[in-house]
């Protein structure tokens, strides 16, 4: 990463302008913003594991509903 130092005779405002201009022209900010919302794709193994976990949790909830540990929830119809 670039190192920006203020000269002894330079005002803070001019240093800030110089810094902002360098960041804008350096494309670093643009690349960082692109990566900011990037969601990595899940591998096949991760997808299978998540699906199996969901099925297991659904089975457990159904069982607990049947034996009365969890109350029945009325489902909304659209």
C-alpha positions as CSV (number, residue, x, y, z in Angstrom):
1,X,0.0,0.0,0.0
2,X,1.2,3.5,-0.8
3,X,2.5,5.6,2.0
4,X,1.4,9.2,2.0
5,X,3.4,11.7,4.1
6,X,2.6,15.4,4.7
7,X,5.4,17.8,4.0
8,X,6.3,20.2,6.8
9,X,5.2,23.3,4.9
10,X,2.1,21.7,3.4
11,X,-1.4,22.5,4.9
12,X,-3.7,19.7,5.9
13,X,-6.3,20.7,3.4
14,X,-3.9,20.5,0.4
15,X,-2.5,17.2,1.8
16,X,-6.1,15.8,2.0
17,X,-6.9,16.9,-1.6
18,X,-3.7,15.2,-2.8
19,X,-4.5,12.0,-0.9
20,X,-8.1,11.8,-2.2
21,X,-6.9,12.4,-5.7
22,X,-4.3,9.6,-5.4
23,X,-6.9,7.2,-4.0
24,X,-9.4,8.1,-6.7
25,X,-6.9,7.6,-9.5
26,X,-5.3,4.6,-8.0
27,X,-8.3,2.3,-8.6
28,X,-7.9,0.7,-5.2
29,X,-11.1,2.1,-3.9
30,X,-13.0,0.8,-6.9
31,X,-11.6,-2.7,-6.5
32,X,-12.4,-2.7,-2.8
33,X,-16.0,-1.7,-3.5
34,X,-16.3,-4.5,-6.0
35,X,-15.2,-7.1,-3.5
36,X,-17.3,-5.6,-0.6
37,X,-20.5,-7.3,-1.6
38,X,-19.0,-10.4,-3.3
39,X,-20.6,-13.6,-2.0
40,X,-18.4,-16.6,-2.8
41,X,-20.2,-19.5,-4.5
42,X,-20.8,-22.6,-2.4
43,X,-19.1,-25.8,-3.5
44,X,-21.1,-29.0,-4.2
45,X,-20.0,-30.5,-0.9
46,X,-21.2,-27.4,1.1
47,X,-24.5,-27.5,-0.8
48,X,-25.0,-31.2,0.0
49,X,-24.1,-30.7,3.7
50,X,-26.5,-27.7,4.0
51,X,-29.3,-29.7,2.4
52,X,-28.7,-32.7,4.7
53,X,-28.6,-30.4,7.7
54,X,-31.9,-28.8,6.7
55,X,-33.6,-32.2,6.3
56,X,-32.3,-33.4,9.7
57,X,-33.6,-30.2,11.4
58,X,-37.0,-30.6,9.7
59,X,-37.3,-34.2,10.9
60,X,-36.4,-33.2,14.4
61,X,-39.0,-30.4,14.4
62,X,-41.7,-32.7,13.0
63,X,-40.9,-35.2,15.7
64,X,-41.1,-32.6,18.5
65,X,-44.4,-31.3,17.1
66,X,-45.8,-34.8,17.1
67,X,-44.9,-35.5,20.7
68,X,-46.2,-32.0,21.8
69,X,-42.9,-30.3,22.7
70,X,-43.5,-27.6,20.1
71,X,-46.8,-25.9,19.5
72,X,-48.5,-26.1,16.1
73,X,-48.0,-22.9,14.2
74,X,-50.8,-21.8,11.9
75,X,-49.4,-21.3,8.4
76,X,-50.5,-18.2,6.5
77,X,-51.9,-18.6,3.1
78,X,-51.2,-16.0,0.4
